[in-house]
Amino acid sequence: MDFARYGFGFDYLCCPISLTTNHFSVKLIFHQEHFDKALGRCGYYPLITNKNDISFEEAMQSHKDQYKNEHTNRRAKSSLNLEPIYLQTPKRIEALLFLFKIALQMAVLIERSAREKIKSRDKGLDNFMPNRKNVKNPTTENLLAEFKDIVKGIIELPSGETFGFVSKLTDIQKDIPAVLGIPQHYFNYAYLFNST
């Protein structure tokens, strides 16, 4: 068969292929002086405090507990949104910090309650974060995010009366109040929005 006649080109098969081979080597040299210097610093780091009346052990414990503050600040900078307050006066600053502390404390308590209940029942949350099974360490932010699409509404009936409703809960939304110790019957329109 004449491939050229039908437009098939195989000229590239005749081109030579260049092959390049590189060789590398690694040479390790042990520097005793650098090793001794690094070994002398191993396990030591500066610990600076502005308190003169605490022991070394107390200073070290305060330093070790610092991660708790870092965790709190990381959470504060994330999805927790307090209403903005214009901070022109000390009272407004105090109010903001007070609200901020309440919000953070509630977040910690929600998390702790959920994890203790999950531990006692020995079964985590299914279809959570996203579609994961048996989640035993949910964060408050992820627990609350499951309810972001919940809606409430009021329907006017032909009789002139009104009927209030809230969204029907999914299986995961029913399980979350269970691990928080919230009775299921609390989630209805009359309980949530009845102002009388």
Secondary structure, DSSP 8 states (H G I E B T S, - for coil): --TGGGT---GGGGS----------------HHHHHHHHHHTT------S-SSS-HHHHHHHHHTHHHHHHHHHHHTTT--------SSHHHHHHHHHHHHHHHHHHHHHHHHHHHHHHHHT--BSSBTTTBSSB-S--HHHHHHTTTT--EEEEE-TTS-EEEEE----HHHHHHHHHTT--GGG-SHHHHH---
